[in-house]
Amino acid sequence: MQKIFTVSLIATLVWAAKVSAADTVNQVAVATVSTSAPVVVSSAPIIFQKPVVLRGTVADARIQVNLRPKEEVDEGHEGEYFIFGNSHKILLAGEIEKDGVLFMEESVNGTDISGQWDGKLEGDVLAGTWMSADGAVTKPFSLKIIPQVQKSSQKQTSFKAGQKDVASKQ
């Protein structure tokens, strides 16, 4: 009887060791999968997860803003804007949160901060306050997102229009 008990005990221990080894292998596999390169998802609203163009005003000045996610998506957004009638571009860099809150700094010379933008996206309008670097001057801004037209649909529209012209001439 003692022999049977000993053999059973050994069999149980061997089985437990195999199960434990299998669990360890599974845990290592899970850890390996978990520690692989993380998938970074932008915390910005969907509209800002690709390049976007906005037009509007800062006080009375008409402007166009071009924004895009930085190469490292989790590092925010960058871009530039210009005032219509002036070809000089002013650089922008900062964050756009998931709830549409915007905080950006600008640089006229590419080195020093010359202003700050604080705003919020409501529908397709980004509005808020621009402030000079020293905080002495503040101006309201309001920018509307300009929908980007797909190039393939432009070609199809032109092709269809050309077909109508040919058909009407026949």
Residue pairs with C-beta under 8 A, 6 or more apart in sequence:
40 72
40 73
40 74
41 73
42 48
42 49
42 69
42 73
42 74
43 74
43 97
43 98
44 69
44 77
44 95
44 96
44 97
44 98
45 96
45 98
45 100
45 121
47 121
47 124
47 145
48 67
48 69
48 77
48 96
49 69
49 73
50 68
50 69
51 66
51 67
51 68
52 66
52 67
52 68
52 145
52 146
52 148
53 64
53 65
53 66
53 145
53 146
53 148
54 64
54 65
54 67
54 126
54 143
54 144
54 145
54 146
55 62
55 63
55 64
55 65
55 143
55 144
55 146
56 62
56 63
56 65
56 125
56 126
56 141
56 142
56 143
56 144
57 63
57 141
57 142
57 143
58 130
58 139
58 140
58 141
59 130
59 139
59 140
59 141
61 83
61 84
62 83
62 84
63 81
63 82
63 83
63 84
63 141
63 143
64 81
64 82
64 84
65 79
65 80
65 81
65 92
65 143
66 79
66 80
66 81
67 77
67 78
67 79
67 92
67 96
68 77
68 78
68 79
69 76
69 77
70 76
70 77
70 78
70 93
76 93
76 94
76 95
76 96
77 92
77 93
77 94
77 95
77 96
77 104
78 91
78 92
78 93
79 91
79 92
79 93
80 89
80 90
80 91
80 92
81 89
81 90
81 92
81 106
82 88
82 89
82 90
88 108
90 106
90 107
90 108
90 114
91 106
91 107
91 108
91 110
92 104
92 105
92 106
92 117
93 104
93 105
93 107
94 102
94 103
94 104
94 105
94 117
95 102
95 103
95 104
96 102
96 121
99 120
100 120
100 121
100 122
100 126
101 119
101 120
101 121
102 117
102 118
102 119
102 120
102 121
102 126
102 128
103 116
103 117
103 118
104 116
104 117
105 113
105 115
105 116
105 117
106 113
106 114
106 115
106 116
106 117
107 113
107 114
108 114
112 133
113 133
114 132
114 133
115 130
115 131
115 132
115 133
116 130
116 131
116 133
117 128
117 129
117 130
117 131
117 141
118 128
118 129
118 131
119 126
119 127
119 128
119 129
119 141
120 126
120 127
120 128
124 144
124 145
125 142
125 143
125 144
125 145
126 141
126 142
126 143
126 144
126 145
127 140
127 141
127 142
127 143
128 140
128 141
129 138
129 139
129 140
129 141
130 138
130 139
130 140
130 141
131 137
131 138
131 139
132 138
